[in-house]
Amino acid sequence: MRFPVAIIALCAVWDVTASCAQRSRTRGADSIPPAESKAWVEHAKQGDLFVTQNASYDFVRVLGDDGETYTTLLVLHTDRNEWSASEEGINGTVTLTAWRVGKANEYERSWSLHAPGNVGRPLSDLRMFQVSNWPCCSAPFENIYFSLHDGRKLYTTNGVPEKGRFGQDSGLVTVNKYDGGRHSQTRYVGFGMAGDFQKGKPTLQYGTDEEIKQRFSLLGREYGDNFDVPQVYVTGDGKQLLSDLPLEGQFVFTIVLKFEDGNEALIPVENDVVRADKATLPAGYSLRLEKQP
């Protein structure tokens, strides 16, 4: 049975990130919807609208917490972008559907999502999927990370992603403690937000590849549309690293947010808990604990 690409994300709401579980099993290549890329022009009084819709498949091997077993996913993501000379920026949406691949060429549809963004791609070694929004004018990149387990929304960062662990582009800082399962002993640090910087505040996010454990807003700074994205790195065990920090003991380290004007926020983590009460902040700055989204 074939499913047209247009209905992959019926469970999602336009402009609001959503995911849903759909447990149906099918066999064979004919059970998977065709991945079709196309482009067209829509003519209107206010100007022509140029539309591209690019679909792509990826087999993604996701390592389990035991560090030995893998789950294989078939991921279909479709990036749709619209550009018009009468408007600034490129409006886009990313649609994603994941199937678990079983024996005998069996596919179990697991989850799907529909999110604002211009391009998406799987980051298998992080067990996440990244959706990026291209900036308009002086605005920064917006990078949103979703769990490959169930499609739930996790982290948001700003700026051009740098090379992360294993060479995969990521705006996240990774902290590893090597005394157990590979992913169960990994934490991520992200800083940023998506949307209107005049109305919202970027948040510091700390957690795993399955959930965000804590979120804090950094108050006392005016961000504006041309958001001054800080350099985010961590220090611990005598090391200072931008992308991947290996720890030999407990989760004890310091998160550093360094802005272009030289201001720094030093935020300690003790025994896997962000200690905002012990943070060293520039004059007039404060941290506010936020509810989970």
Secondary structure by P-SEA (a helix, b strand, c coil): cccccccccccccccccbbbbbbbbbbccccccccccbbbbbbcccbbbbbbbbbbccbbbbbcccccbbbbbbbbbbbbbbbbcccccccbbbbbbbbbbbccbbbbbcccccccccbbbbcccccbbbbbbbbcccccbbbbbbbcccccccbbbbcccccccccccccbbbbbbccccccccbbbbbbbcccccccbbbbbbbbccccccbbbbbcccccccccccccccccccccccccbbbbccccbbbbbbbccccbbbbbbbccccccccccccccccbbbbbccc
